[in-house]
Amino acid sequence: MNINDILLAQNIKRWTIVSTIQKQSLAEHLFNVAMIARDICVEADMDDTNVVKYALDHDLDEIMTGDIPSPAKARLDIKDDYNGKSKARCAPTELLIVKAADLIDAYLFIKHNHHDRHGKQVFRYMEKKLESFMSDIREVEPWLGNAIDNTMAMLEFGQFDVEQRDE
């Protein structure tokens, strides 16, 4: 994949089967994941070099496939992994940080942008997925769980809710 291919990420839409208030491009998602992961590294007092590189690469395969929902990827056994070198350079903890940032971005986007019954179901699914992931992290790596919790608290505080929904 060359730079011209990579720049196509700005044209790839995420959440293709979920009706959302606003659209999110793959490029926006990759940037958000990189910045969230970077903040988690700051909170954990870790070097962010490998984490940010992998966060920027982690979904680049979607340039070729488009956005495929996670349950479909699992069912079809499609790997959500750009074949770059950045993942191989990451330690297991760094991979967890990118996974956390990926889930947090998806959770926050759908939380603030869903607007119908299906979107609400997807939001609840993402909420449970993030809660389960965080429960596992807190059990295995409590210090990392604390760093992620601190980042999530800042993100939740910083998000501008247009409205609170009681759907």
N, C-alpha and C positions, 0 to 999 in steps of 0.2 A: 504494500500500500504506500503510495507516495503522498507528498504534501497536497497535491491537487485533490486526491481522493479524500484525505483527512479533512480538508476544508469543506467538503460536502456535508459534514456533520451539522452545519448550520441549517441545512435544508431537510434533515431527517426529523420527522415529528415523532415525539413520544406519546404514550397514552392513546394509541390509535384506536383502541376499542372502548375507550372511556370518554364520555362527553364531559369536557371540562370548560370552565369559564374562560380560561386563557390557554394558549398552546405553549408547549415547552419543546424546544429543539434538543437534539442530541448534544450539540455543542454547549448549550446552556446547562444541561444536566452534567456534562463532564466538568465544566468550570465549577459548578456548585459543589460537586463531590470533591474536587481538588481543594477548594477553599475550606469546606467542612473538615476534611481529613487533615489539612494543614493546622486548623485550629485545635483539633484533638491532639495532634503532636505537640503543639505549644502547651496545652493543658497537662500532657503527660511528660513534659520536659524531654522530648525525643527529637532527633534530627528528622526533618520532613522530606529530604531529598528523594528517596526511593518511593515514599508514599505518594507524593504529589505527581511524580512521573507515572506511576501506575494508575492513579486516579484519573489522569488525563487520557490514559489508554484503555481503561477497563471495558468499555462498551463500543470500541471502534469497529468491531465486527458488524455492528448494526448499520454501518454505512452500506454494507453489501446486502444485509438481510432485511433491513428496516426494523422497526420495533416489534419484537415478539414478546408477548406477555410471559412472565416468569413461569406460571403453571404450564403453559404450552411448551416452553423450552425444556422443562423437566420431563414432560410426557414424551416429547420427541427426542429427548437426550441431546439437545443442542447445547453446546458449551458456550457460556457467556464469557468468552475470554479472547481478547485480541492476541494474536500470536506474536507479540512483541517481546523484547527482552526485559521490559520493566517489571513484569510480574516475577520473573525468575530471580531478580535482584532483591526481592522483598523477603524479609524474615516473616515467620508466621504471625507475629504480632502486627507487623505492618499490613499484612493482608487483612487481618481482622479490622484494622482501622479503616481501610478502604471499604470493606463490606459494611461497616457501621455507617460511614458517610453516605454510601449508596442508598442504604435503607432510610436514613434520616432525610435525604433529599426527596426520595419518593414519597415518604410519609408526609412531609411538610407540603409538598406540591399538591398532593391529592386532598389533604386536609383543607387547604385554602382554596382549592379550585374545583372540587366536585360540586355538582348541582342537580343530580337526579338520583333515583333509587339505586341504579347500578353503581354510580360513583360512590354513594354512601357504603355500599357493600364492599367495594374495592378499598375504600378508606378503612373500614373495620378490619379487612383482611391485612392491610399494611400495618395497622396499629398492632394487631396480634403478632404479626411476624416480627416487628421491631421489639415488642415487649419480650417475646420468646428469646430472640437473639441477645437482648440486653441481660436477661435473666441468666443465660448461659455464660456470658462474659463476666458478669459480677461474681459468679461462682468460681470460675477458672482463673480469671485475672482481675481481682477486685480493684487494683490500682488503675487499670485501663478502663474498667467500668466507671470509676469516679471521673476520669478525664472525659469520657464520652458524655456522662451525665452533665458535667459542667458546660460542655459545648451545647448540648441539647437545651439546657436551661437558658443559655444566652440566646439561642435561636428562637425558642418559644417566646421569650420576652421581646425579642426584636421584631418578630413577625407582626405585620399590621393586619389585624382581622377586620375585614370589611363588615362582617356581621358574625354573630354567634348563631349557629343553626341548631334547631331542635327538631330535625326531621325524624 
